[in-house]
Amino acid sequence: MEVILREDIQGLGYKNDTVDVKPGYGRNFLIPRGMAIIASASNKKMIAENIRQAAHKAEKAKKDAEQTARQIGDLVIEIKTKAGESGKIFGAVTPIQVAEALSAQGHEVDRKKISFEQKIKELGEYTALLDLHKEVHHPVQVKVVAE
């Protein structure tokens, strides 16, 4: 089943993308929640027109994302957390903590736009990926240290 996404859905696509999904997922989850519409010919034309009209806004959003990525640069975020003697931390480091650390340094990034390659459950250095725009992804070094 082909649907047009009305918002960004992690792991599926970005707003206004046309994607193939299983019929049950589209009919029972995406469409009733307003996250997608059926990709009919008229809906495709409507979305194409909306994209054309919003092209300059999209270009500005991309430039803003690139500017944010340049400002962040090679920033290393240090997150302090409680840890045991073996180096394992109590709980895990979450995107919320990374977003707060970025905010403390003057960079506002939505926590939903932050992902990790692996779960952070030990002290050490890791890489977080910031999804600033569908074409702009920026890695950030996260250093987890004991309190």
Number of C-alpha atoms within 10 A of each C-alpha: 13 16 25 24 24 19 14 15 13 9 6 11 16 17 14 19 17 19 15 13 14 10 12 10 11 20 17 10 13 20 17 11 11 11 17 25 21 18 19 12 8 10 14 17 12 12 18 13 12 12 14 12 11 11 12 11 12 14 11 11 14 17 14 14 20 18 12 17 20 11 12 17 12 12 13 15 20 15 17 15 16 14 18 11 7 8 14 16 20 12 12 13 20 15 19 14 14 22 21 17 17 20 13 10 12 11 15 13 18 17 16 12 15 21 17 17 9 9 11 19 16 21 21 13 15 19 18 19 16 22 20 20 17 12 9 14 16 20 19 22 15 21 15 22 17 16 8
